[in-house]
């Protein structure tokens, strides 16, 4: 379905980003990975799917490095046809105690990087009259949680950026949509579950129920694979007129 298309996925050496990159690779897309993690295992997983893969280690808080990454992707594979803005960090604190430098970092990586990558990807997409911009927001782009001011503000901003990008390109073959996951079972979250189980002397299943129970009615994690399949749908012909949505995969979190 995506043969001869190139997908750039930020924050994709593990977790959600890698799940999305693998789903797009299975459809035949060339993949450009990015992230702070060791790229070798991720590259090997993508290559094993038969896709061409490259990696650029841009720091997504630095606009000049984002420009270099976009130029690298274009020079390696021709152009970026599918942009997945997934890079993100988190810091938890009350507003009055929130370190200013952490606020700036969260906004830069979670929100501003999506703007910079998008503005750089659009000209080539518009020229070819086909493109997919997929912003990985969060259920926190739709609702708030205490002690997550920077993350919630950034993710609400990503949803707003998604809508404006979609509207500006509504009569073209370029679409922009957001995915809003709830709890996603990544290695990092699994460590939280394991730690809770050990600290409380409870089973892993019970620790999972406790972690999910406060927010996610389904009591199920969303998986990177499920998020990847939604990204594939956005890239398909069935997604041609899906524009500016914030599509939550959150087990009913935002429905409450």
Buried (B, 14 or more C-beta within 10 A) or exposed (E): EBEEBBBBBBBBBBBBBBBBBBBBBBBBBBBBBBBEBEBEEBBEBBEEBEBBBBBBBBBBBBBEBBBBBBEBBBEBBBBBBBBBBBBBBBBEBEEEEBEEEBBEBBBBBBBBBBBBBBBBBBEBBBEEEBBBBBBBBBBBBBBEBEEBBBBBBBBBBBBBBBBEBBEEBEEEEBBBBBBBBBBBBBEEBEEBBEEBBEEEEBEEEBBBEBBBEEBBBEBBBBBBEBBBBBBBBBBBEEBEEBBBBBBBBBBBBBEE
